[in-house]
Amino acid sequence: MMQSYRTSPPHDKRGGSFAQTGDKAPRRTRHRQVIRAALAPFPLGERPIENMVHLLEAKGVRVYSLAENSIEVDAFALWHSKTPFVFLNTLKSAEHGRFDAAHELGHLVLHRHSGPQIPDAERQANAFASAFLMPRASVLANAPRMATLQNLIQLKKQWIVSVAALAYRLHALGLVTDWHYRTLCIEIGQNGYRRKEPEGAQRERSQILATVFAPLREEGVSKAAVADQLQIEGDELDKLVFGLMIVSLAGGATSLRGSKGTGDFLRIVK
């Protein structure tokens, strides 16, 4: 059975992206209960997560880059049988990619059996990602008394999140009012920080893919040979593996079969 989730960012009429305000208390309480239950299998404490891609891979999630050049799609997640997959849009900022990775993890955990079309699925995944990347106690201990765009730009580095995601989290925790949050969202949009993150972080890479492709590089296996084995184009292979070790592969069409004839290194997942 294959179940998938595609995520695109919502925008308001003024070009800012923010959650709806004015929700009723029972709905907020229900959301918090759902998120707490979903976070239970991840006892990560209050320290910031250093690398989301590495964490997903450690939990058995296959992480790849979206091969399609689509600004509108942030990320894509699916269950293939019992294996979870996450595809990230690497055209986005590193901070945006971390939130997308956590958002898709939320879908995989929360909506595996219910599907992505349930009411509030996107809001639940956003809340999960926000709480996952920015633990409540950590944010409460470090939040400024009066949040400004400039101090949020500096503070976001602690959790390696976007300035928009940090503003969202402060609002969700009741540390800024609805009016203050909307003002921050407008300022973020006016400064172009939804298209280009200020003082951006370094993009996260896959350690699993690097480990897989390192022996191929040492044996002189070409990128063309790997792509041919997978029945895809070389450019598509670059995008799927984040341009890791595979881009350094050079030389002739060395076979992908091991010297001992034990079979193929790689195969297509169908």
ZADO-1210 file (C-alpha; in nm, 4 decimals, padded with zeros to 6 digits):
<atoms>
<atom x="00.0000" y="00.0000" z="00.0000" code="MET" pos="1"/>
<atom x="00.1334" y="00.3447" z="-00.0903" code="MET" pos="2"/>
<atom x="00.0092" y="00.6619" z="00.0745" code="GLN" pos="3"/>
<atom x="00.1515" y="01.0032" z="-00.0083" code="SER" pos="4"/>
<atom x="00.1395" y="01.3613" z="00.1090" code="TYR" pos="5"/>
<atom x="00.2303" y="01.6769" z="-00.0843" code="ARG" pos="6"/>
<atom x="00.2836" y="02.0046" z="00.0952" code="THR" pos="7"/>
<atom x="00.2509" y="02.3559" z="-00.0456" code="SER" pos="8"/>
<atom x="00.2692" y="02.6745" z="00.1611" code="PRO" pos="9"/>
<atom x="-00.0508" y="02.8739" z="00.2297" code="PRO" pos="10"/>
<atom x="-00.0386" y="03.2505" z="00.1724" code="HIS" pos="11"/>
<atom x="-00.2635" y="03.5331" z="00.2729" code="ASP" pos="12"/>
<atom x="-00.3672" y="03.8157" z="00.0420" code="LYS" pos="13"/>
<atom x="-00.0882" y="04.0419" z="00.1629" code="ARG" pos="14"/>
<atom x="00.1859" y="03.7995" z="00.0662" code="GLY" pos="15"/>
<atom x="00.2487" y="03.6822" z="00.4207" code="GLY" pos="16"/>
<atom x="00.2117" y="03.3228" z="00.5313" code="SER" pos="17"/>
<atom x="00.0623" y="03.2585" z="00.8708" code="PHE" pos="18"/>
<atom x="-00.1757" y="03.0322" z="01.0579" code="ALA" pos="19"/>
<atom x="-00.5331" y="03.1427" z="01.1092" code="GLN" pos="20"/>
<atom x="-00.5974" y="03.3158" z="01.4373" code="THR" pos="21"/>
<atom x="-00.8969" y="03.3213" z="01.6651" code="GLY" pos="22"/>
<atom x="-00.9371" y="02.9439" z="01.6993" code="ASP" pos="23"/>
<atom x="-01.1632" y="02.8241" z="01.9749" code="LYS" pos="24"/>
<atom x="-01.0002" y="02.6904" z="02.2898" code="ALA" pos="25"/>
<atom x="-01.1340" y="02.3314" z="02.2543" code="PRO" pos="26"/>
<atom x="-00.9759" y="02.2976" z="01.9107" code="ARG" pos="27"/>
<atom x="-00.6407" y="02.4243" z="02.0389" code="ARG" pos="28"/>
<atom x="-00.6573" y="02.1817" z="02.3302" code="THR" pos="29"/>
<atom x="-00.7331" y="01.8942" z="02.0924" code="ARG" pos="30"/>
<atom x="-00.4407" y="01.9912" z="01.8709" code="HIS" pos="31"/>
<atom x="-00.2024" y="02.0015" z="02.1667" code="ARG" pos="32"/>
<atom x="-00.3148" y="01.6562" z="02.2801" code="GLN" pos="33"/>
<atom x="-00.2614" y="01.5134" z="01.9300" code="VAL" pos="34"/>
<atom x="00.0846" y="01.6686" z="01.8993" code="ILE" pos="35"/>
<atom x="00.1963" y="01.5549" z="02.2443" code="ARG" pos="36"/>
<atom x="00.0943" y="01.1978" z="02.1620" code="ALA" pos="37"/>
<atom x="00.2749" y="01.2130" z="01.8264" code="ALA" pos="38"/>
<atom x="00.5939" y="01.3484" z="01.9861" code="LEU" pos="39"/>
<atom x="00.6016" y="01.0776" z="02.2533" code="ALA" pos="40"/>
<atom x="00.8066" y="00.8274" z="02.0434" code="PRO" pos="41"/>
<atom x="01.0795" y="01.0945" z="02.0023" code="PHE" pos="42"/>
<atom x="01.2247" y="01.1654" z="02.3509" code="PRO" pos="43"/>
<atom x="01.4669" y="01.4283" z="02.2240" code="LEU" pos="44"/>
<atom x="01.4593" y="01.6569" z="02.5268" code="GLY" pos="45"/>
<atom x="01.4777" y="02.0337" z="02.4952" code="GLU" pos="46"/>
<atom x="01.8004" y="02.0693" z="02.2977" code="ARG" pos="47"/>
<atom x="01.7820" y="02.1848" z="01.9332" code="PRO" pos="48"/>
<atom x="01.7982" y="01.9148" z="01.6663" code="ILE" pos="49"/>
<atom x="02.1346" y="01.9441" z="01.4948" code="GLU" pos="50"/>
<atom x="02.0449" y="01.7711" z="01.1688" code="ASN" pos="51"/>
<atom x="01.6926" y="01.6731" z="01.0626" code="MET" pos="52"/>
<atom x="01.8039" y="01.4645" z="00.7655" code="VAL" pos="53"/>
<atom x="02.0375" y="01.2556" z="00.9800" code="HIS" pos="54"/>
<atom x="01.7655" y="01.2082" z="01.2409" code="LEU" pos="55"/>
<atom x="01.5131" y="01.0897" z="00.9809" code="LEU" pos="56"/>
<atom x="01.7646" y="00.8461" z="00.8357" code="GLU" pos="57"/>
<atom x="01.8456" y="00.7151" z="01.1845" code="ALA" pos="58"/>
<atom x="01.4734" y="00.6417" z="01.2263" code="LYS" pos="59"/>
<atom x="01.4609" y="00.4467" z="00.9003" code="GLY" pos="60"/>
<atom x="01.3186" y="00.7178" z="00.6725" code="VAL" pos="61"/>
<atom x="01.4547" y="00.7241" z="00.3164" code="ARG" pos="62"/>
<atom x="01.5334" y="01.0891" z="00.2377" code="VAL" pos="63"/>
<atom x="01.5767" y="01.2203" z="-00.1173" code="TYR" pos="64"/>
<atom x="01.5519" y="01.5472" z="-00.3033" code="SER" pos="65"/>
<atom x="01.2576" y="01.6292" z="-00.5261" code="LEU" pos="66"/>
<atom x="01.3663" y="01.5689" z="-00.8836" code="ALA" pos="67"/>
<atom x="01.1131" y="01.8180" z="-01.0166" code="GLU" pos="68"/>
<atom x="01.1918" y="02.1893" z="-01.0303" code="ASN" pos="69"/>
<atom x="00.8815" y="02.3062" z="-00.8507" code="SER" pos="70"/>
<atom x="00.8730" y="02.6185" z="-00.6373" code="ILE" pos="71"/>
<atom x="00.5128" y="02.5472" z="-00.5398" code="GLU" pos="72"/>
<atom x="00.5785" y="02.2095" z="-00.3766" code="VAL" pos="73"/>
<atom x="00.7742" y="02.2156" z="-00.0507" code="ASP" pos="74"/>
<atom x="00.8020" y="01.8450" z="00.0152" code="ALA" pos="75"/>
<atom x="00.6505" y="01.5040" z="-00.0477" code="PHE" pos="76"/>
<atom x="00.6180" y="01.2044" z="00.1844" code="ALA" pos="77"/>
<atom x="00.4833" y="00.8540" z="00.1411" code="LEU" pos="78"/>
<atom x="00.4693" y="00.5101" z="00.2917" code="TRP" pos="79"/>
<atom x="00.5762" y="00.2334" z="00.0532" code="HIS" pos="80"/>
<atom x="00.4690" y="-00.0850" z="00.2297" code="SER" pos="81"/>
<atom x="00.6380" y="-00.0429" z="00.5689" code="LYS" pos="82"/>
<atom x="00.9087" y="00.1969" z="00.4516" code="THR" pos="83"/>
<atom x="00.8659" y="00.5753" z="00.4879" code="PRO" pos="84"/>
<atom x="01.0040" y="00.8100" z="00.2206" code="PHE" pos="85"/>
<atom x="01.0498" y="01.1879" z="00.2325" code="VAL" pos="86"/>
<atom x="01.1360" y="01.4029" z="-00.0701" code="PHE" pos="87"/>
<atom x="01.2533" y="01.7584" z="-00.0012" code="LEU" pos="88"/>
<atom x="01.2648" y="02.0599" z="-00.2324" code="ASN" pos="89"/>
<atom x="01.6325" y="02.1600" z="-00.2207" code="THR" pos="90"/>
<atom x="01.5605" y="02.4880" z="-00.3989" code="LEU" pos="91"/>
<atom x="01.4288" y="02.6145" z="-00.0656" code="LYS" pos="92"/>
<atom x="01.6463" y="02.7547" z="00.2138" code="SER" pos="93"/>
<atom x="01.8164" y="02.5206" z="00.4607" code="ALA" pos="94"/>
<atom x="01.5855" y="02.6406" z="00.7367" code="GLU" pos="95"/>
<atom x="01.2795" y="02.5867" z="00.5177" code="HIS" pos="96"/>
<atom x="01.4067" y="02.2368" z="00.4355" code="GLY" pos="97"/>
<atom x="01.4413" y="02.1472" z="00.8045" code="ARG" pos="98"/>
<atom x="01.0849" y="02.2551" z="00.8741" code="PHE" pos="99"/>
<atom x="00.9611" y="02.0642" z="00.5682" code="ASP" pos="100"/>
<atom x="01.1423" y="01.7513" z="00.6883" code="ALA" pos="101"/>
<atom x="00.9807" y="01.7789" z="01.0313" code="ALA" pos="102"/>
<atom x="00.6432" y="01.8599" z="00.8710" code="HIS" pos="103"/>
<atom x="00.6562" y="01.5471" z="00.6555" code="GLU" pos="104"/>
<atom x="00.7603" y="01.3406" z="00.9568" code="LEU" pos="105"/>
<atom x="00.4465" y="01.4722" z="01.1204" code="GLY" pos="106"/>
<atom x="00.2377" y="01.3462" z="00.8291" code="HIS" pos="107"/>
<atom x="00.4066" y="01.0056" z="00.8426" code="LEU" pos="108"/>
<atom x="00.3432" y="00.9725" z="01.2165" code="VAL" pos="109"/>
<atom x="00.0013" y="01.1372" z="01.2444" code="LEU" pos="110"/>
<atom x="-00.1708" y="01.0423" z="00.9209" code="HIS" pos="111"/>
<atom x="-00.0353" y="00.7056" z="00.8156" code="ARG" pos="112"/>
<atom x="-00.3688" y="00.5299" z="00.8626" code="HIS" pos="113"/>
<atom x="-00.6073" y="00.8220" z="00.8222" code="SER" pos="114"/>
<atom x="-00.4627" y="00.9731" z="00.5036" code="GLY" pos="115"/>
<atom x="-00.3636" y="01.3334" z="00.4266" code="PRO" pos="116"/>
<atom x="-00.7167" y="01.4593" z="00.3513" code="GLN" pos="117"/>
<atom x="-00.8463" y="01.4579" z="00.7079" code="ILE" pos="118"/>
<atom x="-00.9564" y="01.7969" z="00.8473" code="PRO" pos="119"/>
<atom x="-00.6670" y="02.0043" z="00.9829" code="ASP" pos="120"/>
<atom x="-00.4018" y="01.7620" z="00.8513" code="ALA" pos="121"/>
<atom x="-00.1736" y="02.0428" z="00.7358" code="GLU" pos="122"/>
<atom x="-00.2189" y="02.2391" z="01.0564" code="ARG" pos="123"/>
<atom x="-00.1419" y="01.9298" z="01.2636" code="GLN" pos="124"/>
<atom x="00.1747" y="01.8634" z="01.0619" code="ALA" pos="125"/>
<atom x="00.2817" y="02.2277" z="01.1010" code="ASN" pos="126"/>
<atom x="00.2215" y="02.2145" z="01.4753" code="ALA" pos="127"/>
<atom x="00.4170" y="01.8897" z="01.4993" code="PHE" pos="128"/>
<atom x="00.7122" y="02.0345" z="01.3068" code="ALA" pos="129"/>
<atom x="00.7076" y="02.3519" z="01.5128" code="SER" pos="130"/>
<atom x="00.7073" y="02.1657" z="01.8451" code="ALA" pos="131"/>
<atom x="00.9602" y="01.9131" z="01.7183" code="PHE" pos="132"/>
<atom x="01.2166" y="02.1727" z="01.6088" code="LEU" pos="133"/>
<atom x="01.1463" y="02.4316" z="01.8791" code="MET" pos="134"/>
<atom x="01.0676" y="02.2547" z="02.2101" code="PRO" pos="135"/>
<atom x="00.8336" y="02.4502" z="02.4330" code="ARG" pos="136"/>
<atom x="01.0615" y="02.4842" z="02.7360" code="ALA" pos="137"/>
<atom x="01.3543" y="02.5906" z="02.5215" code="SER" pos="138"/>
<atom x="01.1533" y="02.8622" z="02.3484" code="VAL" pos="139"/>
<atom x="01.0007" y="02.9877" z="02.6733" code="LEU" pos="140"/>
<atom x="01.3478" y="03.0176" z="02.8269" code="ALA" pos="141"/>
<atom x="01.4920" y="03.2148" z="02.5361" code="ASN" pos="142"/>
<atom x="01.2044" y="03.4162" z="02.3916" code="ALA" pos="143"/>
<atom x="01.2427" y="03.7965" z="02.3996" code="PRO" pos="144"/>
<atom x="00.9963" y="04.0052" z="02.5971" code="ARG" pos="145"/>
<atom x="00.9051" y="04.2057" z="02.2871" code="MET" pos="146"/>
<atom x="00.9863" y="04.0181" z="01.9685" code="ALA" pos="147"/>
<atom x="01.1177" y="04.2272" z="01.6809" code="THR" pos="148"/>
<atom x="01.2197" y="04.1126" z="01.3366" code="LEU" pos="149"/>
<atom x="01.5847" y="04.1833" z="01.4086" code="GLN" pos="150"/>
<atom x="01.6068" y="03.9872" z="01.7334" code="ASN" pos="151"/>
<atom x="01.4159" y="03.6962" z="01.5768" code="LEU" pos="152"/>
<atom x="01.6754" y="03.6838" z="01.2967" code="ILE" pos="153"/>
<atom x="01.9445" y="03.6292" z="01.5609" code="GLN" pos="154"/>
<atom x="01.7368" y="03.3980" z="01.7817" code="LEU" pos="155"/>
<atom x="01.6344" y="03.1643" z="01.4961" code="LYS" pos="156"/>
<atom x="01.9931" y="03.0408" z="01.4693" code="LYS" pos="157"/>
<atom x="01.9573" y="02.8584" z="01.8007" code="GLN" pos="158"/>
<atom x="01.7027" y="02.6160" z="01.6499" code="TRP" pos="159"/>
<atom x="01.8122" y="02.6531" z="01.2855" code="ILE" pos="160"/>
<atom x="01.4647" y="02.7539" z="01.1710" code="VAL" pos="161"/>
<atom x="01.3321" y="03.0307" z="00.9499" code="SER" pos="162"/>
<atom x="01.2353" y="03.3640" z="01.0983" code="VAL" pos="163"/>
<atom x="00.8763" y="03.2925" z="00.9860" code="ALA" pos="164"/>
<atom x="00.8733" y="02.9550" z="01.1649" code="ALA" pos="165"/>
<atom x="01.0012" y="03.1124" z="01.4848" code="LEU" pos="166"/>
<atom x="00.7331" y="03.3810" z="01.4724" code="ALA" pos="167"/>
<atom x="00.4735" y="03.1057" z="01.4194" code="TYR" pos="168"/>
<atom x="00.6023" y="02.9184" z="01.7246" code="ARG" pos="169"/>
<atom x="00.6016" y="03.2267" z="01.9470" code="LEU" pos="170"/>
<atom x="00.2417" y="03.2904" z="01.8472" code="HIS" pos="171"/>
<atom x="00.1397" y="02.9290" z="01.9082" code="ALA" pos="172"/>
<atom x="00.2860" y="02.9473" z="02.2595" code="LEU" pos="173"/>
<atom x="00.1027" y="03.2696" z="02.3345" code="GLY" pos="174"/>
<atom x="00.4232" y="03.4745" z="02.3553" code="LEU" pos="175"/>
<atom x="00.3016" y="03.7251" z="02.0952" code="VAL" pos="176"/>
<atom x="-00.0515" y="03.8501" z="02.0372" code="THR" pos="177"/>
<atom x="-00.2492" y="03.7960" z="01.7176" code="ASP" pos="178"/>
<atom x="-00.1864" y="04.1560" z="01.6176" code="TRP" pos="179"/>
<atom x="00.1873" y="04.1321" z="01.6910" code="HIS" pos="180"/>
<atom x="00.2139" y="03.8077" z="01.4941" code="TYR" pos="181"/>
<atom x="00.0375" y="03.9533" z="01.1926" code="ARG" pos="182"/>
<atom x="00.2695" y="04.2553" z="01.2071" code="THR" pos="183"/>
<atom x="00.5760" y="04.0287" z="01.2120" code="LEU" pos="184"/>
<atom x="00.4398" y="03.8282" z="00.9173" code="CYS" pos="185"/>
<atom x="00.3875" y="04.1463" z="00.7151" code="ILE" pos="186"/>
<atom x="00.7410" y="04.2658" z="00.7939" code="GLU" pos="187"/>
<atom x="00.8844" y="03.9275" z="00.6965" code="ILE" pos="188"/>
<atom x="00.7026" y="03.9436" z="00.3632" code="GLY" pos="189"/>
<atom x="00.7950" y="04.3060" z="00.2942" code="GLN" pos="190"/>
<atom x="01.1633" y="04.2332" z="00.3511" code="ASN" pos="191"/>
<atom x="01.1563" y="03.9388" z="00.1100" code="GLY" pos="192"/>
<atom x="01.2453" y="03.6879" z="00.3799" code="TYR" pos="193"/>
<atom x="00.9966" y="03.4318" z="00.2484" code="ARG" pos="194"/>
<atom x="01.1957" y="03.4066" z="-00.0730" code="ARG" pos="195"/>
<atom x="01.5442" y="03.4467" z="00.0749" code="LYS" pos="196"/>
<atom x="01.6126" y="03.3608" z="00.4369" code="GLU" pos="197"/>
<atom x="01.8242" y="03.6208" z="00.6216" code="PRO" pos="198"/>
<atom x="02.1595" y="03.4953" z="00.7520" code="GLU" pos="199"/>
<atom x="02.0814" y="03.1457" z="00.6258" code="GLY" pos="200"/>
<atom x="02.2264" y="02.8211" z="00.7564" code="ALA" pos="201"/>
<atom x="02.4144" y="02.5519" z="00.5658" code="GLN" pos="202"/>
<atom x="02.1969" y="02.2950" z="00.3917" code="ARG" pos="203"/>
<atom x="02.1776" y="01.9532" z="00.5528" code="GLU" pos="204"/>
<atom x="02.3017" y="01.6499" z="00.3616" code="ARG" pos="205"/>
<atom x="02.2407" y="01.2780" z="00.3756" code="SER" pos="206"/>
<atom x="02.4996" y="01.0660" z="00.5549" code="GLN" pos="207"/>
<atom x="02.3436" y="00.7395" z="00.4319" code="ILE" pos="208"/>
<atom x="02.3789" y="00.8301" z="00.0656" code="LEU" pos="209"/>
<atom x="02.7369" y="00.9405" z="00.1198" code="ALA" pos="210"/>
<atom x="02.8131" y="00.6038" z="00.2789" code="THR" pos="211"/>
<atom x="02.6440" y="00.4175" z="-00.0071" code="VAL" pos="212"/>
<atom x="02.8225" y="00.6024" z="-00.2863" code="PHE" pos="213"/>
<atom x="03.1706" y="00.6265" z="-00.1323" code="ALA" pos="214"/>
<atom x="03.2670" y="00.2668" z="-00.2295" code="PRO" pos="215"/>
<atom x="03.1399" y="00.3277" z="-00.5830" code="LEU" pos="216"/>
<atom x="03.3620" y="00.6315" z="-00.6186" code="ARG" pos="217"/>
<atom x="03.6623" y="00.4373" z="-00.4868" code="GLU" pos="218"/>
<atom x="03.6020" y="00.1673" z="-00.7468" code="GLU" pos="219"/>
<atom x="03.5833" y="00.4258" z="-01.0243" code="GLY" pos="220"/>
<atom x="03.2160" y="00.3672" z="-01.1012" code="VAL" pos="221"/>
<atom x="03.0826" y="00.6486" z="-01.3193" code="SER" pos="222"/>
<atom x="02.7694" y="00.8478" z="-01.2563" code="LYS" pos="223"/>
<atom x="02.6433" y="00.7331" z="-01.5952" code="ALA" pos="224"/>
<atom x="02.6780" y="00.3691" z="-01.4881" code="ALA" pos="225"/>
<atom x="02.4807" y="00.4279" z="-01.1687" code="VAL" pos="226"/>
<atom x="02.2077" y="00.6164" z="-01.3560" code="ALA" pos="227"/>
<atom x="02.1900" y="00.3466" z="-01.6210" code="ASP" pos="228"/>
<atom x="02.1501" y="00.0771" z="-01.3552" code="GLN" pos="229"/>
<atom x="01.8611" y="00.2724" z="-01.2016" code="LEU" pos="230"/>
<atom x="01.7133" y="00.3464" z="-01.5467" code="GLN" pos="231"/>
<atom x="01.7096" y="00.7238" z="-01.4923" code="ILE" pos="232"/>
<atom x="01.8966" y="01.0227" z="-01.6373" code="GLU" pos="233"/>
<atom x="02.2211" y="01.1381" z="-01.4780" code="GLY" pos="234"/>
<atom x="02.0787" y="01.4829" z="-01.3987" code="ASP" pos="235"/>
<atom x="01.7813" y="01.3282" z="-01.2229" code="GLU" pos="236"/>
<atom x="02.0176" y="01.1138" z="-01.0171" code="LEU" pos="237"/>
<atom x="02.2067" y="01.4266" z="-00.9060" code="ASP" pos="238"/>
<atom x="01.8837" y="01.5848" z="-00.7846" code="LYS" pos="239"/>
<atom x="01.7583" y="01.2744" z="-00.6081" code="LEU" pos="240"/>
<atom x="02.0769" y="01.2350" z="-00.4028" code="VAL" pos="241"/>
<atom x="02.1288" y="01.6024" z="-00.3172" code="PHE" pos="242"/>
<atom x="02.4444" y="01.6134" z="-00.5339" code="GLY" pos="243"/>
<atom x="02.6461" y="01.4169" z="-00.2779" code="LEU" pos="244"/>
<atom x="02.9382" y="01.1803" z="-00.3471" code="MET" pos="245"/>
<atom x="02.7842" y="01.0736" z="-00.6746" code="ILE" pos="246"/>
<atom x="02.8761" y="01.4034" z="-00.8436" code="VAL" pos="247"/>
<atom x="03.2414" y="01.3208" z="-00.7869" code="SER" pos="248"/>
<atom x="03.2186" y="00.9895" z="-00.9703" code="LEU" pos="249"/>
<atom x="03.4157" y="01.0013" z="-01.2918" code="ALA" pos="250"/>
<atom x="03.5656" y="00.7691" z="-01.5464" code="GLY" pos="251"/>
<atom x="03.4312" y="00.5048" z="-01.7790" code="GLY" pos="252"/>
<atom x="03.1252" y="00.2871" z="-01.7516" code="ALA" pos="253"/>
<atom x="03.2581" y="00.0611" z="-01.4784" code="THR" pos="254"/>
<atom x="03.0078" y="-00.2107" z="-01.3936" code="SER" pos="255"/>
<atom x="02.8017" y="-00.1737" z="-01.0791" code="LEU" pos="256"/>
<atom x="02.8401" y="-00.5431" z="-01.0096" code="ARG" pos="257"/>
<atom x="03.0846" y="-00.6241" z="-00.7312" code="GLY" pos="258"/>
<atom x="03.4165" y="-00.7866" z="-00.8052" code="SER" pos="259"/>
<atom x="03.2904" y="-01.1033" z="-00.6392" code="LYS" pos="260"/>
<atom x="02.9815" y="-01.1121" z="-00.8607" code="GLY" pos="261"/>
<atom x="02.7457" y="-01.0872" z="-00.5663" code="THR" pos="262"/>
<atom x="02.4851" y="-00.8828" z="-00.7525" code="GLY" pos="263"/>
<atom x="02.3850" y="-00.5231" z="-00.8015" code="ASP" pos="264"/>
<atom x="02.4666" y="-00.2484" z="-00.5548" code="PHE" pos="265"/>
<atom x="02.1509" y="-00.0547" z="-00.6352" code="LEU" pos="266"/>
<atom x="01.8018" y="-00.1342" z="-00.7488" code="ARG" pos="267"/>
<atom x="01.4819" y="00.0536" z="-00.8281" code="ILE" pos="268"/>
<atom x="01.2134" y="00.0641" z="-00.5592" code="VAL" pos="269"/>
<atom x="00.8788" y="-00.0186" z="-00.7223" code="LYS" pos="270"/>
</atoms>
